[in-house]
Amino acid sequence: MQGGRRNDPRPSHRIEEKTSDMESAGRRPSRPPYGEQQKFFIAYMRIIKHKSWAQIGEEYAICFPEDTSARSKGGLTSVYYRVRKEW
């Protein structure tokens, strides 16, 4: 152990390790946040139309094709409950 480098608190190499760990774990990059129209759509479909989360996900993909991959049930329910909390 030369010069005490083992306990070096500098994070320079640790950031690269974390990034490569995320990539190797198969995590997807973050998606852009839901817009107001998207939030309204989700709340409307659930409250007014009484749609299931699977149906909301399918119809969301049709109405918002710019989202290149399907939004998960967890993502849809999460934004729904955040919107409800704001009301």
N, C-alpha and C positions, 0 to 999 in steps of 0.2 A: 504494500500500500504506500505508494510514493506521494509525498506532499499532502496527505490527508484528503485526496480527491474522492474517496468513496462516499463520504457524507456531504459532498458539495451540494448546497441548497439551490444552486442555479438551475432553473427549469428548462434550459435550452433544448436538451435532448428529450425531455419528458413529454413536451407538447407533440413532437413528431411521433413518439411511441403511441400516445393516446389516439392520434389521428389514424395511424396505421392499424391500431387495434380495432377501431370502429369500422374501418373499411373491411378488414378481414372478417369481422363478425357479421357482415352483410347488412349493416344498418343503412337505411335510405337517408338521403340528405333531407334537411328540413323543408317543409312545404311553405309556401307563402300563407299568411294568415287569411282566414275567411273574411270576405268583404261583407258589407251591410246587406247587399242583395242576397248573398249566399246564406247569411244568418237568418234573414227573414224567410227564405224558402224553407229552410230546415224547420223552423218554428211553425210556419204555416202548415206544412205537410203533416207534422206531428199533432198539432193542437186542433186545427180546423178539419183536416182531411182524415185524421185518425189512421195514418199509414204506419206500417211496421218499419223498423229500422232497415230491414232488407229492401223494402219497397222505396224508402226514402233514398237509400244509397243508389239504387238503380235509376231512379228518376233524376237524382242529383247529377249523375254522370251524363245523362241526356241533356239536361238544361245547362250544365257548365262543362262543356267538352274541353275547355282550356286547361282544366285539371287533368294532366296526362294519365294519372293512375287513379283508380277508385279510392275514394275516401273510406276509411274503415268505420265500422259501427262505433268503435270507441271514440274516434274523432268526431263523428256526427253527434253522438250523445253528449260528448264533452262540450261542444260549442252550444248545443241546445240548452244544457243546464246553466252555462255561463250567461246566455241571453236571458233565460228565465230569472236568474238572480239579479240581473241589471234592471228588470222591470219592477 
